[in-house]
Amino acid sequence: MALIPTIKVCSKSGCTKVTVTDTKGTYDVTTNPNAWGSPNIDSDDAGFTATIAITSGGVTTTTDVASQVPSVVTGNFTYADIPVALTDGWVTIVYTVGTTAVAATSITKKIFVYCAIKCCVETKMASMKNLDPCKDAGELIKYFHMYNLYKTMIFEANGCNSTEASATLLRLQKLCNINADCGCS
């Protein structure tokens, strides 16, 4: 058998960091044959390498994480947060491990991030408290429409409808004038 990595990924701190957890666990001939440990690879094997490559907005950041892999894996382990500026949309994370004797193997995960849009929509919704339902009905309808699009975008992304989620994100970015300062950092 060979190690076949599995991971859990999430964005943190306003889309400025990514947390990656290796979820493969310890080798067991019956219950977990593609996990860490003999006869599969360990971090103390000759030429051991482990990297995490994060692509967001067309920019790839690769981090060497080999030194963070425990010498004996006894379960899930989480790497130190990786600082990276994530842009709204689909982010690709590629986790690769290998040794000089064993060809590198990778797993790719995609996550949908929407920190800037979330900030814009929440700011607009918070400003509704100052609007008059009669005098500002047009503005209220616009904000409710944005909120509906926002919830739809999340639903589409969670349903793995990447095309629709991306299209809805683009609509929201236009409505939010996302390239302008919305007061969020």
Buried (B, 14 or more C-beta within 10 A) or exposed (E): EEBBBBBEBEBEEBBBBBBBEBBBBBBEEEEBBBBBBEEBBBBEBEEBBBBBBBBBEEEEBEBEBEEBBEEEBEEEBEBEEBEBEBBBBBBBBBBBBBBEEBEEBEBEBEBBBBBBBBBBBBBBBEEBEEBEEEEBEEBBEEBEEBBEBBEBBBEBBEEEBBEBBBEBBBBBBEBBEBEEEBEBE
